[in-house]
Amino acid sequence: MRHFRSGFIYVGVLTAFSSAAVHAQSSVTLYGSLDEAVAWYNNTGGHSLVAMQNGDNAATYWGLKGKEELGGGLNAIFTLESSFDITHGSLSGGRLFGHQATVGLSDDAYGTVTMGRQFDPTVDLIQPITGDNFAGPVFTTPGDADNNDNSAWINSSIKYASPTYAGFQYELIYGVGGIAGNTTGGHAYGAAAAYNNGGLTLATGYLFMKNDVNGNGAADLIQNNSVTPLYGATPMFGSRQIFQVAAQYVIGNLTANIRYSNAQYKPYMDYGAFNRTQTFNVGGAALQYQFSPELAAALNYVYTHSSGASSATYNNFGVNATYALSKRTSFYTAVAYSHASGTTFSEDGSQIVAAGGTVGDLAASSSTRSQVVTILGITHKF
């Protein structure tokens, strides 16, 4: 009798483990994209330029995404994404997993919580319905002053993404900062919401990023071109807050969107000329038409006006065409023009200088009022 009971228990344990193995299904997916182009600029920092560059139409990165089913609709998830420059094979920003690095839990009914280095909610819900989604940095704000091209990631952060309720979804994020003795030092926080009904999508969001100890904080610095108050090697000791709203409508093969943003850069020290809040008001509109399953073309216009210690206006126009050879491989070409007027800051923020034409966040600003760029590239996704 004792032998029978031991055998029964042994079989029961095996059955329990077998059942757990059946329910706890796991999967890991390898994916990514490669994007490389040849670009010509009429003026970058006073010189014409022909160069190979990556990430003009899509990000260049590889990633691993995993999921383990825990039962009852609950899943353990992780994402590791590594950005690199395909031109010479180097890591972007010197980070192994700088594109994203998160771990968390996802529930079918209650939403998803992730922790690590990740995109903020405005990048997830607003950027996809702006011109940036058609042609990346060519169609974005000069200098990416409003983070429309997701130049800033949030480190040491916790993000919640809700399920979709009748077309409505929202996200929240908090970047801890991690500065000893200062619980709000270097932190970041933001929220965004989107609503989709048929062909109409509406989205709005807010992001606050604080770097208050030697320029360090939970958010990467936005240092592109000469548009933003500090760029190059000069860290910003201060805060940035960005408000965005966008709308998109899809009817047949035509996609149209409009957007508005307000970005404010507040210094916590006197850099000289950059001694008070600098505000950027941005308005943009884009059209894309799918001529065939293979061919799509887009037009984009962005108006940017900065005010504060300096004042500049940028008018940016761009056209883009993409031809798909397959579901994974496509050629693209783009032509963009920027004209600037007014003044901006020197690299270290100490002086007021003439604003130069700046096409998106592609390269250095022009030494003249205008900048032109033409691009021919290829994208492969896997």
C-alpha positions in Angstrom: 0.0 0.0 0.0 2.8 2.4 0.9 4.5 1.6 -2.4 1.3 2.3 -4.3 0.9 5.7 -2.6 4.5 6.7 -3.3 4.1 5.8 -7.0 0.8 7.8 -7.1 2.6 10.8 -5.6 5.5 10.4 -8.0 3.1 10.3 -11.0 1.2 13.3 -9.7 4.3 15.4 -9.4 5.4 14.5 -12.9 1.9 15.4 -14.2 2.0 18.7 -12.4 5.4 19.6 -13.9 4.3 18.4 -17.3 1.1 20.5 -17.1 3.2 23.6 -16.0 5.5 23.1 -18.9 2.5 23.0 -21.3 1.1 26.2 -19.9 4.4 28.1 -19.5 5.1 28.5 -23.2 8.1 30.6 -24.0 9.3 32.3 -27.2 12.2 34.5 -28.3 12.2 36.4 -31.6 15.1 37.9 -33.5 14.3 41.0 -35.6 15.6 44.3 -36.8 16.3 46.6 -39.7 19.2 47.8 -41.7 19.1 51.2 -43.4 21.9 52.8 -45.4 22.0 55.8 -47.8 24.1 58.1 -49.8 23.4 61.8 -49.1 24.5 65.1 -50.6 24.3 68.4 -48.6 24.8 71.7 -50.3 26.1 73.1 -46.9 26.9 71.6 -43.5 29.0 73.9 -41.3 30.2 75.9 -44.4 31.0 73.0 -46.7 29.2 70.8 -49.2 29.1 67.2 -48.2 28.7 63.8 -49.9 28.4 61.0 -47.3 27.1 57.6 -46.5 24.7 57.6 -43.5 22.4 55.2 -41.9 18.9 55.4 -40.3 17.4 58.0 -42.7 14.2 56.0 -43.5 14.2 53.5 -40.6 16.3 52.8 -37.6 19.3 50.5 -37.9 19.2 48.0 -35.1 18.8 44.4 -34.1 16.6 43.1 -31.3 15.5 40.2 -29.2 12.0 40.0 -27.9 10.8 37.3 -25.6 7.6 36.2 -23.8 6.8 33.5 -21.2 3.2 32.6 -20.6 2.5 32.6 -16.8 -1.1 31.6 -17.1 -4.4 33.5 -16.8 -3.5 35.9 -19.6 -0.3 37.1 -17.7 3.0 37.1 -19.5 6.6 37.8 -18.6 8.2 39.9 -21.4 11.6 41.4 -22.3 13.0 43.5 -25.1 16.7 44.0 -26.0 17.4 46.3 -29.0 20.9 47.4 -30.1 21.3 50.4 -32.4 24.4 50.7 -34.5 25.8 52.6 -37.5 26.0 50.3 -40.4 28.4 52.7 -42.2 31.3 51.6 -40.0 29.7 49.1 -37.6 30.0 51.0 -34.4 27.5 51.0 -31.5 25.2 54.1 -31.3 26.2 56.1 -28.3 28.5 53.4 -27.1 25.5 51.4 -25.6 25.1 47.7 -26.2 21.3 47.9 -26.0 20.8 51.6 -26.4 17.7 51.3 -28.6 15.6 49.7 -25.9 16.3 47.4 -22.9 13.2 46.4 -20.9 11.7 43.7 -18.8 8.2 43.5 -17.4 4.8 41.9 -17.2 1.9 42.0 -19.7 -1.7 41.1 -19.0 -4.4 40.8 -21.6 -7.0 42.6 -19.4 -4.9 45.0 -17.4 -2.1 46.2 -19.7 1.7 46.2 -19.7 4.3 47.4 -17.2 8.0 47.6 -18.3 11.2 48.8 -16.7 14.5 49.9 -18.1 15.6 52.1 -21.0 12.7 52.8 -23.3 10.7 55.1 -25.5 8.5 57.7 -23.9 4.7 57.6 -24.5 4.7 60.4 -27.0 7.1 58.4 -29.2 4.8 55.4 -29.0 1.4 57.1 -29.6 2.0 60.4 -31.4 5.1 60.0 -33.6 3.5 57.2 -35.7 0.8 59.6 -36.9 3.2 62.4 -38.0 5.3 63.0 -41.1 8.3 61.5 -39.2 6.7 58.1 -39.7 6.9 58.5 -43.5 10.6 59.7 -43.8 12.1 59.8 -40.3 14.7 62.5 -39.7 14.1 64.1 -43.1 10.5 65.1 -42.1 11.0 65.9 -38.5 11.5 69.2 -36.6 14.8 71.0 -37.2 17.2 69.8 -34.6 14.5 67.5 -33.3 13.8 70.2 -30.7 10.4 68.5 -29.7 11.7 64.9 -29.8 9.4 64.1 -32.7 12.1 61.8 -34.1 12.7 60.2 -30.7 16.2 61.5 -30.0 15.7 61.1 -26.3 15.2 57.8 -24.5 14.1 57.5 -20.8 16.6 55.6 -18.6 15.8 53.9 -15.3 12.1 54.2 -16.1 8.8 52.5 -15.4 6.2 52.6 -18.1 2.5 51.5 -18.1 0.6 50.9 -21.4 -3.1 50.3 -21.1 -5.1 47.8 -23.2 -7.1 49.4 -26.0 -10.6 50.2 -24.9 -13.0 50.8 -27.9 -10.1 52.5 -29.8 -8.7 54.4 -26.8 -5.3 53.7 -25.3 -3.0 55.6 -22.9 0.5 55.3 -21.5 2.4 56.7 -18.5 6.1 56.8 -17.7 8.3 57.8 -14.8 12.1 58.0 -15.0 13.6 57.5 -11.5 16.8 59.6 -12.0 18.7 57.8 -9.3 20.5 60.8 -7.7 21.5 60.2 -4.1 19.8 62.6 -1.6 17.5 64.1 -4.2 14.4 62.0 -5.0 13.3 64.3 -7.8 16.8 64.9 -9.2 17.3 64.0 -12.9 13.9 62.4 -13.1 11.5 62.4 -16.1 7.8 61.8 -16.5 5.2 61.8 -19.2 1.9 60.6 -20.5 0.1 60.2 -23.8 -3.3 59.1 -25.1 -4.6 58.1 -28.5 -8.0 57.4 -30.0 -8.7 55.5 -33.2 -12.0 55.3 -35.0 -12.0 53.9 -38.5 -9.6 56.1 -40.5 -9.3 58.8 -37.9 -6.6 58.8 -35.2 -6.1 61.5 -32.5 -3.3 61.7 -30.0 -1.9 64.0 -27.4 0.9 63.8 -24.9 3.3 65.6 -22.5 6.9 64.9 -21.5 9.1 66.4 -18.8 12.8 65.7 -18.6 15.2 67.0 -16.0 19.0 67.0 -16.0 20.2 68.8 -12.9 23.5 67.3 -11.9 26.3 67.9 -14.4 23.8 67.4 -17.2 22.9 63.9 -16.0 19.4 62.7 -15.7 16.9 60.0 -16.6 16.5 61.3 -20.2 19.1 61.4 -23.0 20.0 64.9 -24.0 18.7 66.3 -27.3 21.8 67.8 -28.9 21.2 68.0 -32.7 22.3 70.7 -35.0 22.5 74.4 -33.9 18.8 74.7 -33.4 18.5 73.7 -29.7 20.2 76.0 -27.1 23.1 73.6 -26.3 24.5 71.0 -28.6 27.8 69.1 -29.4 29.7 68.3 -26.2 28.0 70.8 -23.9 25.6 69.1 -21.5 22.4 70.9 -20.5 22.0 71.6 -16.8 18.2 72.3 -16.8 14.9 70.9 -17.8 12.8 70.4 -21.0 9.1 70.0 -21.3 7.3 69.1 -24.5 3.5 69.1 -25.3 2.3 67.5 -28.5 -1.0 66.9 -30.3 -1.5 65.3 -33.7 -4.3 64.0 -35.9 -4.3 61.6 -38.9 -6.9 60.5 -41.3 -6.7 57.6 -43.8 -9.0 57.4 -46.7 -8.3 54.8 -49.3 -4.7 55.1 -50.4 -4.3 58.6 -49.0 -2.9 59.4 -45.5 -3.0 62.9 -44.2 -1.8 64.2 -40.8 -1.2 67.4 -38.9 0.6 68.2 -35.7 1.5 70.9 -33.2 4.1 70.9 -30.4 5.4 73.3 -27.8 8.9 72.6 -26.4 10.5 74.6 -23.6 14.2 74.4 -22.6 14.9 75.9 -19.2 18.5 76.4 -18.0 19.4 76.0 -14.3 22.5 78.0 -14.8 23.6 81.1 -16.8 25.3 79.9 -20.0 25.8 83.4 -21.2 23.4 84.1 -24.1 21.3 81.1 -23.0 20.1 82.5 -19.7 16.4 82.0 -19.7 13.7 79.6 -21.1 13.8 79.0 -24.8 10.5 78.0 -26.4 9.8 76.2 -29.7 6.4 76.3 -31.3 6.1 73.7 -34.1 3.4 73.0 -36.7 3.6 70.3 -39.3 1.5 68.7 -42.1 2.2 65.6 -44.3 0.5 63.7 -47.1 1.3 60.2 -48.3 -0.2 58.4 -51.2 0.1 54.7 -52.0 0.2 54.6 -55.8 0.6 50.8 -55.9 1.4 48.0 -53.4 5.1 48.8 -54.2 5.2 52.6 -54.6 4.4 55.3 -52.1 5.3 59.0 -52.1 5.0 61.7 -49.4 5.1 65.5 -48.9 5.9 67.2 -45.7 6.0 70.8 -44.3 7.2 71.9 -40.9 7.1 75.4 -39.5 9.3 76.0 -36.4 9.6 79.3 -34.4 11.8 79.7 -31.4 11.7 82.6 -28.9 13.4 83.6 -25.7 16.9 84.8 -25.5 17.1 84.3 -29.3 14.5 84.1 -32.0 14.5 82.1 -35.2 12.1 80.8 -37.8 12.6 77.7 -39.9 10.5 76.7 -42.9 11.2 73.1 -43.9 9.9 71.2 -47.0 10.5 67.6 -48.0 9.4 65.0 -50.5 10.0 61.2 -50.2 9.3 58.2 -52.4 9.6 54.5 -51.4 9.6 51.5 -53.7 9.2 48.0 -52.1 11.1 45.2 -53.8 9.5 42.8 -51.3 7.8 42.9 -47.9 11.2 43.3 -46.3 13.4 45.3 -48.8 12.8 48.7 -50.2 14.6 51.6 -52.0 13.9 55.2 -51.1 14.8 58.7 -52.1 14.2 62.1 -50.5 14.8 65.7 -51.2 14.4 68.4 -48.5 14.9 72.1 -48.2 15.2 74.3 -45.1 15.3 78.1 -44.8 16.1 79.9 -41.5 15.8 83.5 -40.4 16.7 85.1 -37.1 19.2 84.0 -34.5 20.1 81.0 -32.4 22.9 80.1 -30.0 26.5 79.1 -30.4 27.5 75.6 -29.5 28.2 76.3 -25.8 25.2 78.7 -25.4 27.5 81.7 -24.7 26.7 83.8 -27.8 23.9 84.7 -30.2 24.6 83.8 -33.8 22.7 83.7 -37.1 20.4 80.8 -37.5 21.3 78.4 -40.4 19.1 76.2 -42.5 18.6 72.8 -40.9 17.0 69.8 -42.5 15.5 67.8 -39.7 18.1 66.2 -37.4 20.3 64.8 -40.1 23.6 66.8 -40.0 25.2 70.0 -38.9 23.3 73.2 -39.7 24.2 75.2 -42.8 26.5 78.3 -42.4 24.0 80.1 -44.6 20.2 80.7 -44.3 19.4 77.6 -46.4 20.2 73.9 -46.6 19.4 71.3 -49.3 19.8 67.6 -49.0 19.2 64.7 -51.4 19.2 61.1 -50.3 19.1 57.7 -52.0 19.0 54.6 -49.8 17.9 51.0 -49.1 16.1 49.5 -46.1 16.0 45.8 -45.2 13.9 44.5 -42.4 14.2 41.0 -40.8 
